Amino acid sequence: MAGYISEFFGYRAEDKSSQAATAAARQVCPFLGTQCTKVLSRDRIISGVCAVRQKTPGSPDVICCPNRIYAEDYKMLHLVAQQAFGCELGLYSGRAAVEKAKAENGAIAVFGHGWGGELRLPQRAGTGSYFVDWVLARLDGAGELVEFTAIEVQTIDTTGNYREARNSLMENRDIVADTVGLNWENVSKRIIPQLIYKGQVLQREDLCRTGLFFVCPKAVYDRVLNRLGGKERIPRFPTQPASIHFLAYDYLETTGEGTITPLGILEEHCTTVYKVQEAFSSMNLPEGNVYRDAIRRSLSVSYTHLRAHETLSDLV
């Protein structure tokens, strides 16, 4: 498998502008304003890779760094908050939102990724975790909790290596292929079971009226829905506590050199955790009696070989 780096320190790989060069030289994530947190595993060199694409013609750019999703001052959180709560309120870090809510007649407390610290949830016996990437909590004008929603973010994990491709971009902004691939197996092994489990936990919460939002690049969105058998296997339902909102959050129009490509919601599909669980447990099943037919074919071949051998022995 081979692929290319398609976005590097926030700019298109083919962007040769001074802005793109400066971003790479500083090695700062333009979306968080801090040093890039992605590193190469062997020697901890800062990666700077935001998205990759496969070498196959027509392959899409697929975001591989979650921080890329938080561009434009966490625009994604604002979009989900508006959809979940049906109003526009300021987003503030954890406890700081209480005073803001009193001053502004309402606010949204944000927990996750340095905004408000981790919520202290009880430990679960065995495997699995209650934790989600983000919790958005709507507070009223008195600073009291009214309702909340949860967000799970998933980009694509990569396989192989993009070290040479990264070095080429860093040194002279040349795009070269490397062994980087996309870990689609992780979609079915890890993502879907987590969505089912966390969706069921949230469905039991009195104040979580909109369920779980799953935000991912369009390629991941398509792969997850396909793995579940398509939208016909997980039909659309209105928003409810048992909802799972699939949001394809990806690149909008391509911009010119020296600018960062904006992201937005390209597609969405709202269903229930029960429909996802049902589809996942019975997805892509073959026709009945495949084992029986395979055994008979194998026995038939063995019998034919045996008879041919016996015939040959008789002739000798």
Buried (B, 14 or more C-beta within 10 A) or exposed (E): EEBBBBBBBBBBBBBBBEBBBEBBEEBBBBBBEEEBEBEBEEEEBBBBBBBBBBEEEEBBBBBBBBBBBBBEEBBBBBBBBEBBBEEEBBBBBBEBBBEBBBEBEBBBBBBBBEBBEEEEEEEEEEEEEBBBBBBBBBBBEEBEBBBBBBBBBBBBBBBBBBBEBBBBBBEEBEBEBBBBBBBBEBBBEEBBEBBBBBBBBBBEBEEBBBBBBBBBBBBBBBBBBBBBBEEEBBEEBEBEBBBBBBBBBBBEEEBEEBBBBEBBBBEBBBBBBBBBBBBBEEBEEEEEEEEEEEEEEEEEEEEEEEEEEEEEEEEE
